[in-house]
Amino acid sequence: MNHDTTRPVADRTAPAAARRVTARLRRTAAGTVARLAGDRNDRYDRSGSRDTTAAPTTRPTTAAPTTRRTTAARAARAATAVLALALLATACSGGDGGDGGDHADQHGTEYRTGTLRVLASSELADMGPILDEAAKATGVTVRPTYAGTLDAVERIASGEADKGYDAVWLSSDDYLRLRPDTAKRITDETPIMTSPVALGVRPAAVARLGWDPAKVTWSQLHRAVADGKLTYGMTDPKRSNSGFSALVSVASGLSGAQSALTEQDVTKATPRLKEFFTGQKLTSGSSGWLATAYARRTDVDALVNYESVLLSAPEELTVIRPSDGVVTADYPFTLLTSARPEAKAAADRLTAYLRSPDTQRRITETTLRRPVVAGVRPASALARDQRRELPFPGSRAVADGLLDAYDNTLRRPSRTVYVLDTSGSMGGERLDRLKSALAELTGDFRDREEVTLMPFGSSVKQSEVRTHTVDPASPKAALDAIRADARRLSASGGTAVYSSLREAYRFLGGAPSDSFTSVVLMTDGENTDGDPASAFDAFYRSLPAEQQRTPVFPVLFGDSDRGELDHIASLTGGKLFDATRGSLDGAFEEIRGYQ
């Protein structure tokens, strides 16, 4: 395994806003690890060590655009993904293969010889079948725990990861290297596979724009968006693995930076970045939901995501890797410096297996990621022409500053109505939890964001409906007002779920085209008052197409009806969040990636 963790790091502290976001995300019960892609100009030899003189992985040049695989291949891919989730749900239980000797660790996480406890990106669920084969061949079982980006970073930085994990497996370690407190805790990084950030564009849009997919540049993409000819969706950079890499790709591509991205590069590119993000019509906390939402939205032309994700999309997309450069994830399997010697030996066996030619071929064919071992050809669906690697931020301050700029300056503002059940059954501890969750959430509202609290019982409590907009010049005033409104909530009445949702849509009306609009529904029970489900369904379907694009994100809480809330999410193109298995504030914070 490779021991290269000596890249320069910066001692600058992240902005306060970024630190607050980090603290909040650590409380989020679910999330995804960011695919933090970095500079991959250098190649890797078969042992996994960096070798800047080695010949590139075999990728003959071709001008043909990357398009989707055959129907049979897509079906096989879907089946593999389902199997992967099932296998990883049982922690890739392929055989222990160890020599005995269990050791108890803190937090209830037990170390077992032959089992590697891995803090991992959820996108690696598709590696389940291959890890199951690896367990049989090597005697090493991988037990993954999925975590969000900043959550994983903070666990490593604080030393908490040392107590319950042996390794981390993210899309890139570059962000970890930007922090001295995390860089010193990781070692033996072995790249397993790669995938570049790309655009998946509907073929009709490619034809309309007259593009040759093999020759499109970032500047052409920017021009098409600025002229109102191209719209797209991408995941939230603070909460999704692909979103951060997409943000870095756009910033690096439009800045023209030739080396590590600097604050000056970002500043130079800011006017063009603002124009580029006017074209973002969809945001999401996960690639899966983004693909589903995209399928509903005929007004959105493209998706920005990893090549492997785009090639697995449910509808035909022309995949464009900008000809002037890409950001690439290399998925390094990385040991923590605290790992036991036997864990290091197990990791050696595992990574040697994953980097063997036969396994590399299976990886590229089943996941559509690219092999890192010379001599193994990428899957036939992958274009072979090479791309320059775009620069990654040169310091933590640049990376965090870019995230902060995206949230508060570059992206469209959010407009959200929180439809809150304050019926009689919410009295006592449940209402206290709601008030606490809302107070906690105020630390996460963005500049320019419009927030409406709409409490309801037997009907909407109109006298208590309040709307506040976070003014960038004085954000504290709006945040304090929201906290005060939350403290004043009181429990009374029945539960009019559907009538209250109808009022939320009426309140939003024809939402401005420059905002991400959504409704968050929190209820602890079934609908008992007001309109029945059928009446809301009819009302929703009668709305203009533009208003139907506003999703509802229901939160399962207390005794609420899962089927009822699932139906609301499905009807409106939203997503159900479960607070019965985690915290209410965690569910609210997870929804932030979709607003």
KOLKOL-273237 format. One line per 2 residues: number of its first residue (from 1); their letters; for each residue x, y, z of C-alpha. Coordinates in nm, 4 decimals. Example, Ala and Ser with C-alpha at 12.3 -4.5 7.8 and 13.67 -1.06 7.14 Angstrom:
BEGIN
1> AS> 1.2300:-0.4500:0.7800 ~ 1.3670:-0.1060:0.7140
//
This chain:
BEGIN
1> MN> 0.0000:0.0000:0.0000 ~ 0.1044:0.3575:-0.0601
3> HD> 0.2170:0.5888:0.2222 ~ 0.1865:0.9240:0.0471
5> TT> 0.0157:1.1727:0.2774 ~ 0.2718:1.4504:0.2398
7> RP> 0.0808:1.6970:0.0247 ~ 0.1058:2.0530:0.1559
9> VA> -0.1706:2.1542:0.3910 ~ -0.2863:2.4914:0.5167
11> DR> -0.3080:2.6037:0.8783 ~ -0.5823:2.8537:0.8117
13> TA> -0.8990:2.8044:1.0061 ~ -1.2296:2.7526:0.8245
15> PA> -1.4798:3.0376:0.8319 ~ -1.7132:3.0387:1.1298
17> AA> -2.0069:2.9571:0.9063 ~ -1.8332:2.6441:0.7816
19> RR> -1.7551:2.5356:1.1383 ~ -2.1182:2.5802:1.2377
21> VT> -2.2327:2.3742:0.9418 ~ -1.9851:2.1037:1.0419
23> AR> -2.1242:2.0903:1.3942 ~ -2.4805:2.0682:1.2685
25> LR> -2.4110:1.7993:1.0143 ~ -2.2554:1.5813:1.2827
27> RT> -2.6010:1.5570:1.4349 ~ -2.7635:1.4563:1.1079
29> AA> -2.8680:1.0943:1.1255 ~ -2.8225:1.0265:0.7571
31> GT> -2.6163:1.1800:0.4815 ~ -2.3668:1.1020:0.2158
33> VA> -1.9926:1.1302:0.2078 ~ -1.8672:1.3930:-0.0367
35> RL> -1.6817:1.2762:-0.3403 ~ -1.4092:1.5295:-0.2855
37> AG> -1.2138:1.4883:-0.6040 ~ -0.8595:1.6195:-0.6431
39> DR> -0.5631:1.6380:-0.8755 ~ -0.5138:1.3084:-1.0555
41> ND> -0.2515:1.4010:-1.3115 ~ -0.0276:1.1351:-1.1700
43> RY> -0.0826:0.7668:-1.2459 ~ -0.0526:0.4641:-1.0254
45> DR> 0.1485:0.1517:-1.0611 ~ 0.0050:-0.1905:-0.9843
47> SG> 0.1229:-0.1827:-0.6227 ~ -0.0813:0.1316:-0.5592
49> SR> 0.2035:0.3772:-0.5112 ~ 0.2044:0.7034:-0.7019
51> DT> 0.4176:0.6875:-1.0165 ~ 0.4312:1.0062:-1.2219
53> TA> 0.6362:0.8395:-1.4940 ~ 0.4130:0.5387:-1.5563
55> AP> 0.2202:0.5124:-1.8783 ~ -0.1442:0.6181:-1.8488
57> TT> -0.4132:0.3581:-1.8123 ~ -0.5001:0.2303:-2.1589
59> RP> -0.7585:0.4743:-2.2938 ~ -0.7313:0.5144:-2.6712
61> TT> -0.8612:0.8419:-2.8055 ~ -1.1965:0.8479:-2.9758
63> AA> -1.4233:1.1354:-3.0692 ~ -1.7386:0.9394:-3.0071
65> PT> -1.9552:1.0790:-2.7238 ~ -2.0289:0.8602:-2.4261
67> TR> -2.3846:0.7334:-2.4411 ~ -2.5820:0.4881:-2.2391
69> RT> -2.5335:0.1153:-2.2452 ~ -2.7671:-0.1392:-2.3961
71> TA> -3.1013:-0.2152:-2.2346 ~ -2.9712:-0.5497:-2.1127
73> AR> -2.6662:-0.3872:-1.9560 ~ -2.8827:-0.1244:-1.7844
75> AA> -3.1058:-0.3949:-1.6414 ~ -2.8029:-0.5854:-1.5142
77> RA> -2.6702:-0.2654:-1.3580 ~ -2.9989:-0.2004:-1.1784
79> AT> -3.0092:-0.5569:-1.0473 ~ -2.6507:-0.5252:-0.9286
81> AV> -2.7332:-0.2040:-0.7412 ~ -3.0258:-0.3681:-0.5624
83> LA> -2.8103:-0.6675:-0.4724 ~ -2.5344:-0.4375:-0.3547
85> LA> -2.7637:-0.2568:-0.1150 ~ -2.8883:-0.5853:0.0235
87> LL> -2.5379:-0.7183:0.0692 ~ -2.4069:-0.4059:0.2344
89> AT> -2.7106:-0.3919:0.4594 ~ -2.5794:-0.7159:0.6060
91> AC> -2.2290:-0.5684:0.6161 ~ -2.0900:-0.7763:0.3338
93> SG> -2.1074:-1.0841:0.5520 ~ -1.8791:-1.3046:0.3430
95> GD> -1.6724:-1.5057:0.5877 ~ -1.4649:-1.3963:0.8686
97> GG> -1.1477:-1.5706:0.7758 ~ -0.9727:-1.4387:1.0838
99> DG> -0.7741:-1.6210:1.3404 ~ -1.0045:-1.5412:1.6284
101> GD> -0.9660:-1.2820:1.8992 ~ -1.2434:-1.0264:1.9372
103> HA> -1.1686:-0.6904:2.0937 ~ -1.4357:-0.4532:2.2227
105> DQ> -1.4062:-0.0879:2.1275 ~ -1.5935:0.2165:2.2581
107> HG> -1.9336:0.3237:2.1226 ~ -2.0389:-0.0401:2.0915
109> TE> -1.8229:-0.0943:1.7815 ~ -1.6385:-0.4209:1.8134
111> YR> -1.3120:-0.4998:1.6425 ~ -1.2894:-0.8493:1.4991
113> TG> -0.9837:-0.9926:1.3312 ~ -1.0541:-1.0343:0.9611
115> TL> -1.3171:-0.7578:0.9574 ~ -1.2349:-0.4029:0.8527
117> RV> -1.4585:-0.1348:1.0029 ~ -1.4797:0.1323:0.7352
119> LA> -1.6199:0.4857:0.7440 ~ -1.7489:0.4986:0.3885
121> SS> -1.9331:0.6869:0.1188 ~ -2.2839:0.5544:0.0585
123> EL> -2.2245:0.5514:-0.3167 ~ -1.9979:0.2510:-0.2587
125> AD> -2.3055:0.0342:-0.2028 ~ -2.2677:-0.0787:-0.5626
127> MG> -1.9392:-0.2461:-0.4642 ~ -2.1318:-0.4950:-0.2475
129> PI> -2.1094:-0.7987:-0.4773 ~ -1.7376:-0.7416:-0.5382
131> LD> -1.6674:-0.7009:-0.1655 ~ -1.8578:-1.0208:-0.1020
133> EA> -1.6316:-1.1974:-0.3504 ~ -1.3295:-1.0347:-0.1861
135> AK> -1.4351:-1.1715:0.1527 ~ -1.4439:-1.5230:0.0125
137> AT> -1.1097:-1.4854:-0.1656 ~ -0.9133:-1.3014:0.1044
139> GV> -1.0937:-1.3714:0.4320 ~ -1.1423:-0.9957:0.4808
141> TV> -1.4952:-0.8710:0.5451 ~ -1.5741:-0.5008:0.5022
143> RP> -1.8221:-0.3568:0.7519 ~ -1.9172:-0.0088:0.6252
145> TY> -2.0694:0.2775:0.8202 ~ -2.2038:0.5551:0.6002
147> AG> -2.1490:0.9170:0.6999 ~ -2.1811:1.2655:0.5553
149> TL> -1.8777:1.4558:0.4335 ~ -1.8217:1.6932:0.7213
151> DA> -1.9329:1.4278:0.9675 ~ -1.6577:1.1949:0.8459
153> VE> -1.4011:1.4760:0.8523 ~ -1.4912:1.5761:1.2069
155> RI> -1.4883:1.2167:1.3328 ~ -1.1365:1.1778:1.1986
157> AS> -1.0153:1.5181:1.3213 ~ -1.1494:1.4668:1.6741
159> GE> -1.0037:1.1179:1.7060 ~ -1.3511:0.9666:1.7412
161> AD> -1.2968:0.7587:1.4262 ~ -0.9904:0.5988:1.5860
163> KG> -1.2147:0.4368:1.8470 ~ -1.4498:0.2618:1.6072
165> YD> -1.2909:0.2344:1.2629 ~ -0.9849:0.0958:1.0914
167> AV> -1.0131:0.2751:0.7581 ~ -1.1994:0.5340:0.5546
169> WL> -1.3121:0.4925:0.1949 ~ -1.4204:0.8216:0.0428
171> SS> -1.4144:0.9369:-0.3161 ~ -1.1015:1.1427:-0.2485
173> DD> -0.8752:1.2273:0.0437 ~ -0.7790:1.5709:-0.0862
175> YL> -1.0043:1.7635:0.1513 ~ -0.8715:1.5562:0.4403
177> RL> -0.5174:1.6575:0.3430 ~ -0.6125:2.0258:0.3559
179> RP> -0.6617:1.9923:0.7319 ~ -0.3559:1.9202:0.9461
181> DT> -0.5763:1.7618:1.2141 ~ -0.7035:1.5013:0.9677
183> AK> -0.3979:1.4627:0.7441 ~ -0.1943:1.3301:1.0364
185> RI> -0.4535:1.0617:1.1105 ~ -0.4627:0.8928:0.7680
187> TD> -0.2041:0.6775:0.5917 ~ -0.1594:0.4076:0.3287
189> ET> -0.3896:0.5500:0.0608 ~ -0.4584:0.3050:-0.2216
191> PI> -0.6690:0.4239:-0.5192 ~ -0.9208:0.1646:-0.6336
193> MT> -1.1074:0.3214:-0.9300 ~ -1.1832:0.6623:-1.0832
195> SP> -1.4778:0.8612:-1.2178 ~ -1.4736:1.2196:-1.3522
197> VA> -1.7387:1.4869:-1.3060 ~ -1.9406:1.5271:-1.6252
199> LG> -2.2704:1.6563:-1.7632 ~ -2.5461:1.4241:-1.8739
201> VR> -2.7560:1.6114:-2.1299 ~ -3.0782:1.5082:-2.2982
203> PA> -2.9978:1.4228:-2.6623 ~ -3.2613:1.6671:-2.7860
205> AV> -3.0845:1.9522:-2.6027 ~ -2.7471:1.8504:-2.7492
207> AR> -2.8987:1.8587:-3.0981 ~ -3.0712:2.1916:-3.0337
209> LG> -2.7422:2.3469:-2.9213 ~ -2.5536:2.1983:-3.2168
211> WD> -2.2818:2.0554:-2.9953 ~ -2.0195:1.7951:-3.0714
213> PA> -2.0128:1.6251:-2.7272 ~ -1.6426:1.5450:-2.7536
215> KV> -1.5482:1.9126:-2.7996 ~ -1.7700:2.1038:-2.5546
217> TW> -1.5807:2.3309:-2.3111 ~ -1.6742:2.4803:-1.9750
219> SQ> -1.6973:2.8218:-2.1419 ~ -1.9502:2.6866:-2.3930
221> LH> -2.1540:2.5406:-2.1096 ~ -2.1452:2.8730:-1.9259
223> RA> -2.2497:3.0636:-2.2384 ~ -2.5424:2.8297:-2.3045
225> VA> -2.6651:2.8732:-1.9457 ~ -2.6141:3.2512:-1.9442
227> DG> -2.8122:3.2777:-2.2689 ~ -3.1004:3.0799:-2.1163
229> KL> -3.0473:2.7837:-2.3496 ~ -2.9410:2.5211:-2.0926
231> TY> -3.0758:2.4275:-1.7497 ~ -2.9496:2.1580:-1.5146
233> GM> -2.9644:1.9958:-1.1735 ~ -2.6858:1.9073:-0.9294
235> TD> -2.6596:1.7863:-0.5728 ~ -2.5914:2.0108:-0.2737
237> PK> -2.2116:2.0550:-0.2350 ~ -2.2262:2.0579:0.1457
239> RS> -2.4248:1.7382:0.1757 ~ -2.3579:1.5282:-0.1310
241> NS> -2.0413:1.3622:-0.2493 ~ -2.0938:1.4573:-0.6141
243> GF> -2.2062:1.8142:-0.5437 ~ -1.8757:1.9336:-0.4024
245> SA> -1.6791:1.7876:-0.6923 ~ -1.9234:1.9485:-0.9367
247> LV> -1.8771:2.2875:-0.7671 ~ -1.4978:2.2572:-0.7810
249> SV> -1.5176:2.1503:-1.1468 ~ -1.7246:2.4534:-1.2465
251> AS> -1.5130:2.6994:-1.0456 ~ -1.1858:2.5565:-1.1743
253> GL> -1.3075:2.5292:-1.5331 ~ -1.4426:2.8853:-1.5486
255> SG> -1.1484:3.0439:-1.3637 ~ -0.8879:2.9147:-1.6092
257> AQ> -0.6641:2.8197:-1.3154 ~ -0.3543:2.6253:-1.4175
259> SA> -0.2486:2.5192:-1.0677 ~ -0.4088:2.4849:-0.7244
261> LT> -0.7304:2.6885:-0.7075 ~ -0.6820:3.0101:-0.5075
263> EQ> -0.9113:3.2736:-0.3585 ~ -0.8088:3.5028:-0.6448
265> DV> -0.9172:3.2396:-0.8981 ~ -1.2576:3.2076:-0.7324
267> TK> -1.2995:3.5860:-0.7159 ~ -1.2078:3.6157:-1.0835
269> AT> -1.4622:3.3516:-1.1781 ~ -1.7437:3.4768:-0.9512
271> PR> -1.9379:3.6788:-1.2146 ~ -1.9400:3.3807:-1.4510
273> LK> -2.0200:3.1428:-1.1642 ~ -2.3244:3.3521:-1.0725
275> EF> -2.4421:3.3328:-1.4316 ~ -2.3782:2.9598:-1.4451
277> FT> -2.5809:2.8887:-1.1322 ~ -2.8826:3.0767:-1.2648
279> GQ> -2.9322:2.7663:-1.4771 ~ -2.9560:2.5314:-1.1797
281> KL> -3.3214:2.4319:-1.1561 ~ -3.2850:2.1292:-0.9295
283> TS> -3.0956:2.0707:-0.6061 ~ -3.0792:1.7569:-0.3965
285> GS> -2.9100:1.5928:-0.1027 ~ -2.8574:1.2698:-0.2992
287> SG> -2.7880:1.1590:-0.6546 ~ -3.0707:0.9051:-0.6424
289> WL> -3.3448:1.1570:-0.5668 ~ -3.1948:1.4024:-0.8142
291> AT> -3.2287:1.1470:-1.0956 ~ -3.5905:1.0786:-0.9975
293> AY> -3.6760:1.4500:-0.9820 ~ -3.5019:1.5094:-1.3158
295> AR> -3.7203:1.2450:-1.4802 ~ -4.0295:1.4466:-1.3715
297> RT> -3.8931:1.7795:-1.4936 ~ -3.9135:1.8249:-1.8688
299> DV> -3.7883:2.1829:-1.8212 ~ -3.4438:2.0665:-1.7018
301> DA> -3.1950:1.9758:-1.9765 ~ -2.9027:1.8213:-1.7892
303> LV> -2.7499:1.6788:-1.4728 ~ -2.4028:1.7505:-1.3310
305> NY> -2.2668:1.4411:-1.1585 ~ -2.0093:1.1665:-1.1826
307> ES> -1.9759:0.9910:-1.5165 ~ -2.0631:0.6567:-1.3566
309> VL> -2.3855:0.8001:-1.2096 ~ -2.4913:0.9612:-1.5373
311> LS> -2.4370:0.6408:-1.7326 ~ -2.6635:0.4645:-1.4825
313> AP> -2.9433:0.7218:-1.5115 ~ -3.2918:0.5830:-1.5857
315> EE> -3.3194:0.7705:-1.9161 ~ -3.0885:0.8241:-2.2104
317> LT> -2.8291:1.0948:-2.1597 ~ -2.5365:1.2099:-2.3689
319> VI> -2.2449:1.2280:-2.1253 ~ -2.0152:1.5256:-2.1828
321> RP> -1.6741:1.5478:-2.0198 ~ -1.5671:1.9075:-2.0960
323> SD> -1.2697:1.8990:-2.3304 ~ -1.0720:2.1543:-2.1289
325> GV> -1.0639:1.9445:-1.8118 ~ -1.2430:1.7530:-1.5386
327> VT> -1.2194:1.6808:-1.1663 ~ -1.1817:1.3106:-1.0960
329> AD> -1.2496:1.0971:-0.7896 ~ -1.0049:0.8097:-0.7282
331> YP> -1.1704:0.6332:-0.4316 ~ -0.8625:0.5641:-0.2180
333> FT> -0.8975:0.2934:0.0456 ~ -0.7219:0.4659:0.3360
335> LL> -0.6068:0.3308:0.6701 ~ -0.6273:0.5340:0.9884
337> TS> -0.2929:0.5688:1.1618 ~ -0.4525:0.4160:1.4722
339> AR> -0.5359:0.0883:1.2936 ~ -0.4001:-0.2305:1.4488
341> PE> -0.1224:-0.4183:1.2667 ~ -0.3645:-0.7014:1.1863
343> AK> -0.6050:-0.4481:1.0306 ~ -0.3217:-0.3146:0.8148
345> AA> -0.2413:-0.6657:0.7001 ~ -0.6088:-0.7253:0.6170
347> AD> -0.6214:-0.3995:0.4209 ~ -0.3167:-0.5080:0.2220
349> RL> -0.4919:-0.8309:0.1228 ~ -0.8151:-0.6518:0.0372
351> TA> -0.6606:-0.3759:-0.1774 ~ -0.4348:-0.6234:-0.3584
353> YL> -0.7470:-0.8185:-0.4525 ~ -0.9402:-0.5065:-0.5579
355> RS> -0.6490:-0.3946:-0.7773 ~ -0.5968:-0.7316:-0.9442
357> PD> -0.6691:-0.7221:-1.3201 ~ -0.9697:-0.9557:-1.2983
359> TQ> -1.1306:-0.7533:-1.0195 ~ -1.0554:-0.4243:-1.1941
361> RR> -1.2386:-0.5574:-1.4990 ~ -1.5397:-0.6518:-1.2871
363> IT> -1.5372:-0.3107:-1.1179 ~ -1.5401:-0.1163:-1.4431
365> ET> -1.8062:-0.3371:-1.6022 ~ -2.0437:-0.3353:-1.3044
367> TL> -1.9938:0.0171:-1.1631 ~ -1.8880:0.2064:-1.4789
369> RR> -1.5947:0.3578:-1.2942 ~ -1.2564:0.3537:-1.4596
371> PV> -0.9744:0.1111:-1.3710 ~ -0.6557:0.2414:-1.2082
373> VA> -0.4348:-0.0511:-1.3102 ~ -0.2445:-0.0207:-1.6383
375> GV> -0.3481:-0.2745:-1.8970 ~ -0.7114:-0.3023:-1.7876
377> RP> -0.9443:-0.1461:-2.0415 ~ -1.2395:0.0662:-1.9227
379> AS> -1.5899:-0.0681:-1.9810 ~ -1.7112:-0.0293:-2.3375
381> AL> -1.9598:0.2402:-2.2315 ~ -1.6732:0.4689:-2.1252
383> AR> -1.5109:0.7059:-2.3753 ~ -1.1365:0.6497:-2.4143
385> DQ> -1.0134:1.0026:-2.4932 ~ -0.8248:1.1539:-2.2017
387> RR> -0.8913:1.4807:-2.0208 ~ -0.6695:1.7242:-1.8330
389> EL> -0.7222:1.7160:-1.4567 ~ -0.8554:2.0483:-1.3276
391> PF> -0.6937:2.1973:-1.0157 ~ -0.8386:2.1330:-0.6697
393> PG> -0.8495:2.4137:-0.4065 ~ -0.5023:2.4748:-0.2701
395> SR> -0.6105:2.5323:0.0885 ~ -0.8918:2.4579:0.3273
397> AV> -0.9828:2.8272:0.3313 ~ -1.0398:2.8237:-0.0450
399> AD> -1.2507:2.5065:-0.0297 ~ -1.4649:2.6302:0.2594
401> GL> -1.4910:2.9774:0.1073 ~ -1.6182:2.8273:-0.2171
403> LD> -1.8843:2.6325:-0.0273 ~ -1.9913:2.9430:0.1623
405> AY> -2.0073:3.1492:-0.1575 ~ -2.2224:2.8851:-0.3260
407> DN> -2.4701:2.8795:-0.0369 ~ -2.5030:3.2513:0.0206
409> TL> -2.4160:3.4219:-0.3067 ~ -2.3974:3.1995:-0.6142
411> RR> -2.6978:2.9673:-0.6015 ~ -3.0668:3.0539:-0.6213
413> PS> -3.2189:3.1429:-0.2823 ~ -3.4599:2.9035:-0.1116
415> RT> -3.8265:2.9663:-0.0369 ~ -3.9756:2.7157:0.2096
417> VY> -4.3030:2.6783:0.3976 ~ -4.2797:2.4647:0.7133
419> VL> -4.6269:2.3161:0.7675 ~ -4.6096:2.2215:1.1353
421> DT> -4.8525:1.9987:1.3239 ~ -4.9329:2.1719:1.6541
423> SG> -5.2474:1.9692:1.7260 ~ -5.3388:1.8589:2.0779
425> SM> -5.1406:1.5347:2.0435 ~ -4.8223:1.7380:2.0015
427> GG> -4.8428:1.8732:2.3572 ~ -4.5580:1.8208:2.6008
429> ER> -4.2354:1.6487:2.4983 ~ -4.3205:1.6314:2.1278
431> LD> -4.3776:2.0056:2.1008 ~ -4.0581:2.0688:2.2979
433> RL> -3.8674:1.8577:2.0449 ~ -4.0204:2.0526:1.7574
435> KS> -3.9284:2.3873:1.9135 ~ -3.5743:2.2692:1.9797
437> AL> -3.5337:2.1358:1.6243 ~ -3.6539:2.4624:1.4715
439> AE> -3.4243:2.6669:1.6933 ~ -3.1319:2.4467:1.5922
441> LT> -3.2245:2.4777:1.2254 ~ -3.1959:2.8569:1.2275
443> GD> -2.8183:2.8211:1.2318 ~ -2.8418:2.6605:0.8880
445> FR> -3.0593:2.9088:0.6992 ~ -2.8831:3.0775:0.4081
447> DR> -2.8610:3.4425:0.3135 ~ -3.1627:3.5564:0.1038
449> EE> -3.3690:3.2558:0.2176 ~ -3.7437:3.3019:0.2793
451> VT> -3.8777:3.0912:0.5678 ~ -4.2450:3.0592:0.6579
453> LM> -4.3726:2.8816:0.9698 ~ -4.7316:2.7627:0.9134
455> PF> -4.8620:2.5841:1.2281 ~ -5.1885:2.3926:1.2065
457> GS> -5.4368:2.1999:1.4169 ~ -5.7935:2.1503:1.2956
459> SV> -5.6978:2.4075:1.0293 ~ -5.4078:2.6430:0.9636
461> KQ> -5.3598:2.8755:1.2614 ~ -5.3589:3.1882:1.0446
463> SE> -5.2800:3.4288:1.3265 ~ -4.9548:3.2412:1.3934
465> VR> -4.8270:3.2198:1.0334 ~ -4.5027:3.4143:1.0033
467> TH> -4.2609:3.4726:0.7135 ~ -3.9039:3.5952:0.7446
469> TV> -3.6324:3.6568:0.4850 ~ -3.2669:3.6313:0.5884
471> DP> -3.1094:3.9645:0.4953 ~ -2.7373:3.9213:0.4104
473> AS> -2.6683:4.2612:0.5679 ~ -2.8325:4.1645:0.8969
475> PK> -2.9140:3.7916:0.9149 ~ -2.9465:3.7848:1.2944
477> AA> -3.2754:3.9756:1.2940 ~ -3.4600:3.7141:1.0869
479> LD> -3.3003:3.4189:1.2684 ~ -3.3902:3.5616:1.6095
481> AI> -3.7473:3.6200:1.4912 ~ -3.7804:3.2598:1.3686
483> RA> -3.6552:3.1289:1.7039 ~ -3.9037:3.3517:1.8860
485> DA> -4.1890:3.2282:1.6662 ~ -4.0876:2.8686:1.7364
487> RR> -4.0918:2.9280:2.1126 ~ -4.4477:3.0609:2.0905
489> LS> -4.5922:2.7488:1.9264 ~ -4.8710:2.5848:2.1277
491> AS> -5.0632:2.2583:2.0926 ~ -5.4378:2.2515:2.0273
493> GG> -5.7001:2.1098:1.7938 ~ -5.7168:1.8181:1.5525
495> TA> -5.4960:1.7278:1.2588 ~ -5.5827:1.8819:0.9208
497> VY> -5.2922:1.7597:0.7099 ~ -5.4363:1.7968:0.3592
499> SS> -5.6172:2.1262:0.4110 ~ -5.2981:2.2750:0.5526
501> LR> -5.0897:2.1543:0.2578 ~ -5.3388:2.3161:0.0234
503> EA> -5.2969:2.6446:0.2128 ~ -4.9188:2.6157:0.1779
505> YR> -4.9450:2.5846:-0.2006 ~ -5.1855:2.8768:-0.2135
507> FL> -4.9495:3.0817:0.0013 ~ -4.6572:3.0128:-0.2304
509> GG> -4.8621:3.0909:-0.5403 ~ -4.6566:3.1330:-0.8539
511> AP> -4.3120:3.1097:-0.6952 ~ -4.0426:3.3323:-0.8470
513> SD> -3.8425:3.1449:-1.1083 ~ -3.5192:3.2385:-0.9344
515> SF> -3.5859:3.0385:-0.6151 ~ -3.5817:2.6770:-0.4993
517> TS> -3.9319:2.6349:-0.3559 ~ -4.0456:2.3531:-0.1262
519> VV> -4.2876:2.2559:0.1514 ~ -4.1797:2.0678:0.4644
521> LM> -4.4614:1.8824:0.6421 ~ -4.4151:1.7664:1.0018
523> TD> -4.7012:1.5747:1.1656 ~ -4.7290:1.3251:1.4486
525> GE> -5.0608:1.1691:1.3456 ~ -5.3104:1.0817:1.0761
527> NT> -5.5384:1.3304:0.9046 ~ -5.8514:1.3790:1.1228
529> DG> -5.9927:1.7146:1.0087 ~ -6.0510:1.9102:0.6919
531> DP> -5.9996:1.7761:0.3405 ~ -5.9493:1.4055:0.2722
533> AS> -5.6544:1.2792:0.0664 ~ -5.8627:1.2621:-0.2516
535> AF> -5.9468:1.6332:-0.2309 ~ -5.5810:1.7300:-0.1979
537> DA> -5.4864:1.5006:-0.4856 ~ -5.7430:1.6718:-0.7088
539> FY> -5.6287:2.0165:-0.5936 ~ -5.2621:1.9374:-0.6620
541> RS> -5.3326:1.8007:-1.0100 ~ -5.5281:2.1155:-1.0936
543> LP> -5.2289:2.3400:-1.0234 ~ -5.0316:2.4934:-1.3116
545> AE> -4.7247:2.2911:-1.4114 ~ -4.4906:2.5467:-1.2527
547> QQ> -4.6555:2.5104:-0.9108 ~ -4.6598:2.1324:-0.9350
549> RT> -4.2790:2.1493:-0.9374 ~ -4.2842:2.2428:-0.5683
551> PV> -4.2161:1.9204:-0.3741 ~ -4.3409:1.8297:-0.0280
553> FP> -4.0897:1.6730:0.2116 ~ -4.2909:1.4989:0.4864
555> VL> -4.1264:1.4072:0.8176 ~ -4.2423:1.0851:0.9827
557> FG> -4.2784:1.1599:1.3540 ~ -4.4691:1.0197:1.6491
559> DS> -4.7776:0.8256:1.5340 ~ -4.7950:0.9642:1.1803
561> DR> -4.9068:0.7347:0.9003 ~ -4.6139:0.6273:0.6797
563> GE> -4.8414:0.5325:0.3899 ~ -5.0186:0.8671:0.4029
565> LD> -4.6933:1.0617:0.4023 ~ -4.5348:0.8396:0.1375
567> HI> -4.8286:0.9165:-0.0896 ~ -4.7844:1.2919:-0.0403
569> AS> -4.4132:1.2692:-0.1212 ~ -4.4744:1.0549:-0.4289
571> LT> -4.7545:1.2757:-0.5596 ~ -4.5566:1.5989:-0.5314
573> GG> -4.2126:1.4676:-0.6250 ~ -4.0769:1.4986:-0.2712
575> KL> -3.9099:1.2545:-0.0347 ~ -4.0089:1.1069:0.3028
577> FD> -3.7745:1.1607:0.5986 ~ -3.8013:0.9380:0.9056
579> AT> -3.7586:1.1044:1.2466 ~ -3.8889:0.7975:1.4312
581> RG> -3.5498:0.6287:1.3882 ~ -3.3422:0.9367:1.4577
583> SL> -3.3739:1.2925:1.5784 ~ -3.6238:1.5485:1.4526
585> DG> -3.3512:1.8100:1.4139 ~ -3.1484:1.5540:1.2180
587> AF> -3.4392:1.5010:0.9765 ~ -3.4857:1.8773:0.9310
589> EE> -3.1157:1.9229:0.8654 ~ -3.1058:1.6396:0.6140
591> IR> -3.3893:1.8058:0.4219 ~ -3.1691:2.1138:0.3846
593> GY> -2.9839:1.9407:0.1026 ~ -3.3076:1.9408:-0.0994
595> Q> -3.3984:2.3077:-0.0509
//
